[in-house]
Amino acid sequence: MHAPLPHDNEQLREQLRVKLFGHYWKHDLNDVFADVAPYYDRANVVASLGLWSWFLKHFLATFSLRPGQRVLDLCAGTNAVGIALLGSEPALEVFAIDRSEAMQAVGRRRAAARGLHIESSIGDVHRLPFPDAHFDIVTLQWASRHLRIEAVMDEVQRVLKPGGSFHHCDMLRPSSPRIARWYFGYLRGCLNLTAWLFRSGRAALGCRNYFIEALDKFYSAEEFSALLEKHGFVEVGHKRLLAGMVGLHRARKAGWAGPSTARPSLRG
């Protein structure tokens, strides 16, 4: 695991991200997700060349679940992770929050079709509407590039119980500049292909460059681990998939962790 980023560098990165992308976050993304919600899951399968379920399998392997745990799924989208967690442990209490009513409408239908209940909220993950120390597990996947991530990590720390775990999965910036150049070129092609296949609307078409630029200014797997450590998480681990194009993270809030359970290993 690499050494943490210098504090000033991290501050500058976050200031730059807000300056470059704050307009998209505030004004455009709701329209984008309303546009893509009906075909979001199918588009991800196409864009990932069929690897979407493989990513989910690796992400689920980072969890150590117990009956009765309370889980908060941030930026839950179409509830893919909440549904999968309930498939692994039906006795969980799962909450979902997302800014997009359209995405959660799809997610609620998907859960109901499987006979599952996920408590859904529409809201801002930078200001979570939940009490302190309320959740055993918090998850965040495929959305951190669109967030003021430091503010979100402070909220995750607040709502987690002492000893609770945080699980993260997202597209990241590969550490290798050569791989990053190839990756961004591939993604440009994928965005154009999926826009054509699924007849994307104006909102999604207008944000294609944003999705690449936001990723280019985001963190590598190692840098995201350093960010978690800076925000007080312990036992931080990460695993890189596809040479760092996708990263998985698991961390724990300091404090009593409850009954002893084996923690899955994160390597790579």
N, C-alpha and C positions, 0 to 999 in steps of 0.2 A: 504494500500500500504506500502510495507516495506521500511526501510530507504535505501538510496543509498549505494552501495558498497564503501568501502574505495578506494581512488584513486589508491594507490599502488597495491591493489589486482586486480583491473580492468586492470591496465597496465600489470601486470604479466600474467593475463589470456590471454590477446591479444598476448603478446610475445610468450607464450606457444603454442597458436593456430597456429601462423605463423610458429613456429619451427616444430611442429608436422605435419601440413597439407599443408604448403606452396608448397611442391613438387606436391601434388595432385592438388591444385588449378592452378598451373602454367602449369603442363604437362599432367594431366590425364583427367580432367573434360570435356574438349572439346570432346575427344573421347567417353567418357561415354554418353554425351548427344546426340552425333551423333548416337550412338548405340540405345538409348532408345526412341529417338524422335518419330518413327513411332507408338509405342505402349504406350507412356508415359501416356496419359489420361486414357486408359483402365487399365493399371497397377495400377494407383492410386486408381481407383474404387475398384479393387480387394484387394489391400493392406489395404484400409481403411474399408473393409467389407461393402462397399456400402455407406459410410458416406461422400464421397467426395463432393457431391452436398449440403449436410447439412453444411459442413465447409464453402463452398462458400456462402451459404445463410446467415450464421452468419457474415461473413466478409462484405458482401454487406450492412448489417444492420448498419455498423459503418459509412457509408458515408451519407452526406447531400449534394445532387447534385443540381446544378443549370444549366440551359441552357447556353451554351457558355463557360463553364469552360474548361481550358486546363489541361489535365491529363497526367502525365508521369508514365508509368508502368515499373518499374525496374525488370530486370531478368524475362521478360515477358513470356518466354517459349512458350507455344502454344496459348497464347493470351486469356486464359480462363477468366481472370479478365477483360481485356479490352472489350471483347465481352459482358460480363455480365453487365458492367457499361453502355455500349451503349444500351443494352436492357432496362435498367432502365431510361436512359436519352439520347435519340438519338442525342441531340444537343450538346453533348460534343465533344471536339477536343482531340483525344486520340493519344498519342505517346507511342511506345514500344521500349525498348532497351534490348538486350540480347547478350551474348558473342557467343551463338551457332547459326550459320546459319541454321543448320538442324532443331532446335526447332522453329525458326522463320519462316522457310519455311512452316512447318505444321501450324503455327499460321496464316500466311497470307492466306493460303488456307481455313482455318476454317472461318476467317472473310469474305473472298470473297464469300464463299458459302452462307453466311447470308446477303449478300448485304451491308456489313459494310466496312468502311475504317479506318484502323489503320496505322499511319505513323511509319514505322519500321526502326530501326537502329541496326546494329551489332557493338558492341563496349564494352568497359570496364566501368562498372558502378562506378569504383573508380575514374574515370576522365570523367565526363559527358560532352558530346559535345554540351552543351546548355548554353545560356546566364544566367547571374545572374537574380534572381527574375522573372523567366519566367513562372512558373507553379502554378496553383491554388491548385493542388492535386498531391502528389507523392505516389505511392504504391510500396510495396515490399512484395512478398509472396513466401514461399517454397524455399528460396534460401539464407537467411541470414547466415546460418551455413557454407556456402561455401565462405564467403567474409571476407575481413578485414573490419569488420563492423564499426569501428570507422571512418575510412577514408570515407566510404560510407555515414555515417550520416553527416559528414561535407559537402559532396557534396549535399546531400538532402537539408540541410539548405541553401546552396548557391543558388540552382536553384528554391527554393520555393519563392513565393511572400510573403511579410509580411502578416501575418494572414492566410497563406495557411496551408493545413493540410497534415499530413503524416499518412498513414495507412499501418499496417504491420500484416502479418499472417504467422506463421511457426510452424513446430514441434519444441518443446522446451524441455529442461531438467526439468522433474517434480521436485518440491521442496522436495517431500518425497522420501528418498532413497529406501524405499520398493517398491513404485510405479515405480520408475525409473528402478529398477532391473527387475520387471515384464515387463515393457515397452520395454526395450532393448532386452529381451529374445523374446518377441513377434515379434519385428522388424527383428531380425535375421531369424526367421522362415518365415516371409513375404518376405524378400529379396530372400531367397532360393526358395520359392514357385513361386514368379513372374519370377525369372530367369529361372526356369524350364518351366513355362507355356508359356512364350514369347520367349524362346530360346535366352536368352541374349548372346551377344558376349563377347569376352575376356575382353574388357575394363570395361564393367559393372560388370562382374564377379569378376574382380580384385579389385574393390572398395567396395565390400560389407562390409568388416570390417571398412573401412574408414567412411562409413555413420554412423555406430554406434558410433565410437570413436569421430567423430566430434560433434555429438549430446551430448555425455557425457561431453565434454569440453565446451559446449555452455552455454547459460544463461537460467535461469528460467524466467517465465513471470514477476515476481517482479523485478528481476535483469535487465531485458531488459528495463523496465520502468525507472529504475534508470539510465541506460545508456543514454536514451533519454533526461532525465532531465539534465544530465551532459553536453550534447551537446547543451543545450540552448532551448530545446523545452518546451512549456508550455501546461497547460491543458492536461497533460499526463494521459491516462487511459488505463487499460487493462482488458481483460476478459479471464479466463482460460476455456478451453474445455477439457473434459475427464480427470479431475483431474490434469490439467496442462500439459498434453501431447501435446496439441496444444494451442497456445496463440494468441490472437488478441490484437493489440495496435492501438491507435489513439492519435495523438499529433498535436500541432499547432506551427507554427513559430510565434514568438512574433511580434506584430505589428497590424495594422488595419486589421480587418477580413472582411471588405466589408459589404454588406447588412446583416441585422440580420436574422439568420436562427436557428432553434432549432437544437441542436447537440444531436445525439443519445447517450443514456446512455451506458457506458461500466461498467459492474459490474461482479465480480467473478474472 
